[in-house]
Amino acid sequence: MQYEFSEVINGLKPSFIREILKLTVKPEIISFAGGLPDPTLFPHQTIKDASNAMFDRQDNGIFQYTTTEGHLGLRQWIAKRFSDAHHVQVDADQVMIVSGSQQALDLFGKIYINPQDGVVMEAPTYLGAIQAFRMYQPEFKEVELLEDGIDTDQFRTTMMQSDSKFFYGIPNFQNPTGLTYSADKRQQVADILKDSGKLMLEDDPYGALLFDDPNTQGMTTRPIYALAPEHVVYMGSFSKVFVPGFRLGWVIAPKPVLAKMVIAKQAADLHTNSFVQELLYQYVTTNDLDAHIDVIRQTYSAKKSCMVEAIHTYLGDEVEMAPANGGMFIWVRVPGVAVMDLLKYAIDNNVAYVPGEAFSLSGEYKDYMRLNFTSLDDEQIIEGIKRLKAALDAYRAAQ
């Protein structure tokens, strides 16, 4: 049988990260490769309590279809929480619940990208966004990411080009670099969006994960949406601050944009899982989500400090680290080393990571790697860095 797949799907490759994860299922491998939350922090008992309370209502509506936009109470809760936190007015009818923020990337691509449209991306950028947008055959345009945010001179020039359709960016603890835009850079981006008349798709899964340490004093994670609400579509997620298995995210958008995304979602899945929306709403209205997030932040801050110390101790001057004051990743440069080739030696030493070039549209960052610190305990982090050192020694010996 000859299966005649579309040209688009034939031109796409599997997610590099997902393929690496297949190699790390062996229990002896310590994996820094995924972006997995710490499973010990999942609120098992309070989720069970919320579930019991939901069933005790004996409301058959929890099993029924719901609207494409999502659970009204949950959308109202998101709108109020966002408005209060960021001093901007958002209404529930600007909010849609999606099946994880990855779906939001796909829906936005469906409504906004024609073949050969220019899509402006940070360099490096999130692999999942590259994969989602490639389905719609755009022309990608990279803008360099500096330590305080995107290069705004290059960004202005690129956004003013007639074929640049929109900008996708992750201003808070960016994936893969962990870098965060300064307040000044956020305002510059907002001004350029207004001047160009273009949209930004703002991806913010990590903004709540700001660490409490001296290096974060004065740091802002205020969304760019709050500075240019008519020019930004904002994506949020419960995966990093609650549980990823629920696959619940949300979009806040100008009403004309949201209306088109609703149509696209109706064609995709009618609506996001209504049962878990109901369960999440029961949870957030009977528990203190911020207190739970504080526990996550403190735990991740300690894990990040452990990894940084281990890197200094065992890798020393062999590597360079980008500053990360929150989020889930450390971006590490190994000068003079082909990190993709190093991966074989790492797997042989039972440790894994994601090579930097997986996050590049142009094959750059060949001497970089992304390390995740959130899913492992301190002992595993330290042992994993030791194994990485052994892999690097073996790689150098073979050259």
Secondary structure, DSSP 8 states (H G I E B T S, - for coil): ------HHHHT----HHHHHHHHT-STT-EE--S----GGGS-HHHHHHHHHHHHHTT-GGGGS---TT--HHHHHHHHHHHHHHHT----GGGEEEESSHHHHHHHHHHHH--TT-EEEEEES--HHHHHHHHTT--EEEEEEEETTEE-HHHHHHHHTSTTEEEEEE--SS-TTT-----HHHHHHHHHHHHHHT-EEEEE-SSTT-B--SGGGTT-----GGGT-GGGEEEEEESTTTS-GGG--EEEE--HHHHHHHHHHHHHHTSSS-HHHHHHHHHHHTTS-HHHHHHHHHHHHHHHHHHHHHHHHHHTGGG-EE---SBSSEEEEE-TT--HHHHHHHHHHTTEE-EEGGGG-SSS--TTEEEEE-TTS-HHHHHHHHHHHHHHHHHHHHH-
